Amino acid sequence: MFKEKLDRHGKHVKFKARIVTQGFLQVPGLDFTETFSSVARFMTLQIFLVLTTFLDLELHQVNVVGAYLQGDLDEEIYIKVPDELAEKYRNRQNFWRLRKTLYGLKQTGQQWKKCLHQVMTKLGFTCTIADDCLYAL
């Protein structure tokens, strides 16, 4: 996927490229087994915000850029080398083996959740019974 980045005046700043997959071509049972990834309940967020306000706590938000690209793949998945790069790799293989998830894969969300869970567990947090997206010390 190619995108032209513009500044606030509409002038060209740079070109960006990102490799994405055509997840709709994935075959269940062959390319992936599970795709479910839990999402935090809205009620959990509401209670959390009320408690933060009531106890006069400071709240910080973290936006992990490229978080979906951090999950390790459980399956062995290959993608065709994009046409724009095929000439550069013409003497090599026509396919790349993915080791990390990419945008567009069906299992990307689930793999990111597994990665996050492992990190949170190593830090000493545990999943709550009420919401598996909420961790406590």
N, C-alpha and C positions, 0 to 999 in steps of 0.2 A: 504494500500500500504506500503510495507516495502522496505527500502533502506539501504544499507551498506555504511557508510561514510568512505572514505579513505583519508589519508594525501597525501602530494605531492610525497611521496616515494612509495605509493601504499599499505601502511600498514593500517590495520583496526583501525579505531578510535572509532566508535560507530555505533549502529543501530538506525535508525529513523523510526517512523511509522506515517502515516497520514491516516485519514479516508476520503475516497473519495466516491462519489456516482456513480451509473451507470445511468447517466442522460438519456441515450437512452431508458430506461424503463419508463420514465415519460410519462403520458398521458395528452395531451393538454386539457384544460378545467377542468381537475380533479386535477392534480398536479401543474399546472401553467396556468396563463392566458396570460401573456405577457413576452417576453424575450428581447425586444429591449433595447439596451443601446447605447446612443450616444457616438461617438468618436470624439475627437478634429480634426478639419480639418487641413490638412498639410499646407495650406496657412496661417492659423492662427499662427502656429508654426514658419513659415518662417518670417512673419511680426514681430512677437514678438522678434525673435533673431536679426533681422535687427535693430529694435528700441533699443534693449539692447546694441548692438555694437555702433550704431550711438550716443546714449546719454551717452556712457561710463558708463553703469550701471553694477552692480555686479549681477550675475545670480546664483541662487542656485537651485539644483535639489533635490527632495525628493522622495525616493523610500519607499513606505509604505509596509513593509513586512507583508504578510498575509491580505492585504486590502480586498480581496474577502471574507474573513471570518468574516467581520464586519457588513455585512448587515443583518437586521432582516427579517425573512420570513413573508410574508402576508398570505400564505397558510399553512394549517396544513399538514405536511409531516412526514412520518415515514420511518425509515430505519431498515432493519434486522440487528441484532447485528452480527458483523463479527465473523466468525467461531473461530478465534483465541481467542476471548473474551467470546464466548458463554458459556464455562465451568465456567468461573468466575461468570457469571450472570445466571447460570442455574436455580437457585431458583426464579429468577425474570422474568420479561417480556422478550420476544424474540425480541422486537422491541424498538427502541428509537424514541422519537419525536424530530424533529429538531426545534430549536428556531432560530438558525443562519444559514446562508448559508454555503454550503460546496463546494469544488471544484467538478465539474462535474454536478451540478444542472443547468438546463436550465436558470433559472431566476437569477443566482448569479450575473452576470454583472449588470443587471438592479437594483437589490437590493443595490449593492454597490454604484451605481450612486445616488440613492435616499438618502442613508445615507450621502454621501459626500455633496449633495445639501443642506440637512438640516443643516449640520455643517457650510457650507459656508454662508448660509443665516443668521444663528445665529451670525456669526462674522461680519455681516453687508455688505457682498458682494451680488451683484446681477448678474444674468446671462445676458450676452450681447445678443443683437438681432442677430448679425452676426454669433455667434457660441455659442451654449448652454453649451459648455465645457469650455468657457472662462468667468471668473468672474471678475468684476470690483467693486471698492469701490464707 
